[in-house]
């Protein structure tokens, strides 16, 4: 007689108890059952996931190929860049919205809808249907904006170089930052690394995204320089510069930017510098008039009289010092040319001329998503569910209950963990962090102007003039960001002001954002609206399907609060380093398993590997403790693991060499290999690929 594994024994005993006793099902399960679901909903979902299976593969040899071997996105979604499960969901959202925009007849009376359709169509008309006369008018629009900032521009002022003019780069850099342009210095508003409830300015080197081929690259190469040079040359010719001179300017500006890049030390220690007041930084580095820069940047706001003593800054001091010396030795002609070109490039003037029509449509839709995420989300929900408010209200209740169940389950795991068995103080700190962690879900007010004043400010400016729309939306975006900061300058009680403001500051999402994100400085998980659709999320999905995919994603993000990065932040999102030595050692010993030979690029991917495996463990245990009803079958565990694997079907198209994420196949097979429950359900022999001897588990 064969012995049952502990897991099977637990399942069978639980089933017997269910048959004998009347079980009170959790409120979450009840709410799901009360939902009216189409009669054929689950059968269609079941057919879909079964179609992805490759039953010629053995699940114990390669579970990823078994679960995803026949996965392929439909052609219409592949045209919209569907490469894997998550990008297929994003492509489906794109397809829904593009179809609506193309069929729009102008009869819709809603101001929100009219505005986003106007912006989308103005973008597409501008890129796809243009004439030479229109292009000349466009460039003059941007020239007019530049000349409203200063009349002293090289190229625009033909005798600028001959008169050896100086260029007030500090003031003009502050001016163009109001339009989102980061010239010479990248200035960001972000939470203070020491006190997450406080917003401060960070002053860092530019990211040189145009000089380099990819933002992640550390430097430029021959291809990136060639493409950049060609782009600048075209811009100069649009300004009326002759071909030879345009090429000369392009070479000159690129050489200047290479010198700027050489000033960057790539030393990340600046992020951990003590914040200092604007007044203090000005005294330390008088070569840059920081007060002038911020006066230009914040000119639209009424500031307190002592604002230079209130503004806090974390700066890359070494870079700023080298920048000041370098620019003081550079003539105004080249600094002015550089800022002018950065301004035009920022608005991607002429950048997409050679793109396909489908690419143009996707880019224009992405712009709507970036600038008007709430308004686009509102429209998307109307199209997808018919009633935005009803869907959001029901979903918020459902999602928060799921999240609370995850937190309750993880609390049990923390309390029983050997990591804290000799360090109760660290256990208490971790429990407090878990208790304070919150889920940020889309709100019912989505797509509704906060006031008549805001509505008047936003909607009339979105016309059929794309360039005007783009300029105004960039200004509005920066102004909203800065207004939160300026409001803080007059506040003395940070806690009362920032408790709600910081929860939603810094990141806004639309229907094209299809993932979840744990934010260290907020101790919060942000959940975009684009993720809330089948096959990941629907209240009519079987619990095993829901928990293996969508709830696993939430649990994955929750675990990030307790990975090697998360350990350094406290319940408020501030850098704390408060874990005790004994707990750190035990955590390190247990997490060392994630550095074994099964994991490629293990040191680089360890946090994601921990979140994958420990997150799926948390989702499974929450499922078993909160969702096991009389209809639960042992085969539902197969569905749970299949649902997890099919979350990662396909290819992301991202090279994994320097990625913090393992390839989809590796992450699926390594995760299920850590579960004895998987081996039991699929009857994997010990030592097979999916049933390795060493199984990783921290919690």
NORMO-V201582 format. One record per helix or strand of 3 or more residues. SS is the DSSP state (alpha for helix, beta for strand). FROM is the first residue (numbers start at 1). TO is the last residue. If there is no record, write none. Layout:
((SS	FROM	TO) (SS	FROM	TO))
//
This chain:
((alpha	6	20) (alpha	27	34) (alpha	41	51) (alpha	63	68) (alpha	75	78) (alpha	85	103) (alpha	111	128) (alpha	132	149) (alpha	169	177) (beta	185	191) (beta	199	205) (alpha	222	238) (alpha	243	262) (alpha	268	272) (alpha	278	284) (alpha	290	297) (alpha	307	310) (beta	312	315) (alpha	317	328) (alpha	332	346) (alpha	357	371) (alpha	373	385) (alpha	388	416) (alpha	418	420) (alpha	424	436) (beta	438	440) (alpha	452	461) (alpha	466	489) (alpha	494	504) (beta	516	519) (beta	524	527) (alpha	529	531) (alpha	543	560) (alpha	566	568) (alpha	581	595) (alpha	602	626) (alpha	636	646) (alpha	664	672) (alpha	676	682))
//
